[in-house]
Amino acid sequence: MTTALKTSTMDVLTAIRTRRSIRRYTADKIDDHTLDTILDAGFCAPSASNKRPWHFLVIREKAKLQAISEAHPYAKMMPAADCCIVVCGDEAIQGSIGLLVEDCSASIQNMLLAAHGLGIGAVWCGLYGGRGDRHLEFAKLLGLPAGIVTVGMIAFGYPDETRPATDRFDASRVHHERW
Ligand SMILES: Cc1cc2nc3c(=O)[nH]c(=O)nc-3n(C[C@H](O)[C@H](O)[C@H](O)COP(=O)(O)O)c2cc1C
C-alpha cells in the first residue's frame, strides 16, 4: 500500500453497535482513497492459519450492478449502489470450504464496519449456501476461474436512509461455563 489510508473518528464499539444494513443510497461517489481504506479493512481480517484466501472483485459499472441485481433475488439495491465488492475465496489457498467461508465472512464484516466508520452505507448480500445454483450463475457472470468460490457481496453507497441502532443483547443466549 503506497497511499496513506483514511482514519475514522468513530470508536470501534460505537461502530459495532450502530452499524445497520443500508439499502438506499444517494448518487454521491465513493472516492478511490475511501474504497482502498475499506478494502484494506477486508485484508486485515483474521484467517485460519493466516492463509488470507480472499479475492475482492470491485464492480462499479452500472450495467454490471444491474445484472447482479437480476441474478440475485435479494440484491435489488445494487443498481443504486455506487459500488459492489464481491468477496471470493480461493480453494487453492484454503482447501477447507468451512474455513474459507469463515475467513471471507470475517473480511466482509471488517469492510462493513470500516464503511460505517467512514459514513458509508453498506449491506452484505449472501452468495454462499442458500438455494439453487446461484453461485454457478455468479461464476459465469463474473468470469470466475475454477476454484474461486463466491462467499458474499457488499453494496456500498452514501446513505439515503437512517436506521437506528437496536439493543440485541439477549442474556438467555449467553451460557457460562457449560450449556
Ligand atoms: C450471510 C448474510 C447474508 C445476507 N444476505 C442479504 C441479502 O441477500 N440481501 C439483503 O438485503 N440483506 C442481506 N443480509 C443482511 C441482513 O438482512 C441483515 O444483516 C439483518 O437483517 C440484520 O440487520 P442489520 O444488518 O441492519 O443489523 C445478509 C446478512 C448476512 C450475514
The ligand as a Gaussian input file, in Angstrom:
#p B3LYP/6-31G(d) Opt

LIG

0 1
 C      -24.848000     -14.129000       5.401000
 C      -25.743000     -12.933000       5.209000
 C      -26.488000     -12.830000       4.056000
 C      -27.312000     -11.709000       3.857000
 N      -27.961000     -11.594000       2.656000
 C      -28.693000     -10.483000       2.417000
 C      -29.280000     -10.283000       1.134000
 O      -29.159000     -11.110000       0.247000
 N      -29.990000      -9.134000       0.921000
 C      -30.140000      -8.188000       1.897000
 O      -30.784000      -7.168000       1.630000
 N      -29.583000      -8.341000       3.128000
 C      -28.860000      -9.451000       3.409000
 N      -28.236000      -9.603000       4.616000
 C      -28.360000      -8.554000       5.641000
 C      -29.343000      -8.996000       6.742000
 O      -30.660000      -8.975000       6.247000
 C      -29.183000      -8.045000       7.943000
 O      -27.851000      -8.114000       8.405000
 C      -30.129000      -8.394000       9.074000
 O      -31.464000      -8.190000       8.691000
 C      -29.841000      -7.564000      10.332000
 O      -29.950000      -6.188000      10.064000
 P      -28.713000      -5.182000      10.263000
 O      -27.627000      -5.594000       9.331000
 O      -29.275000      -3.825000       9.951000
 O      -28.246000      -5.280000      11.693000
 C      -27.412000     -10.710000       4.854000
 C      -26.651000     -10.833000       6.018000
 C      -25.816000     -11.919000       6.187000
 C      -24.968000     -12.001000       7.436000

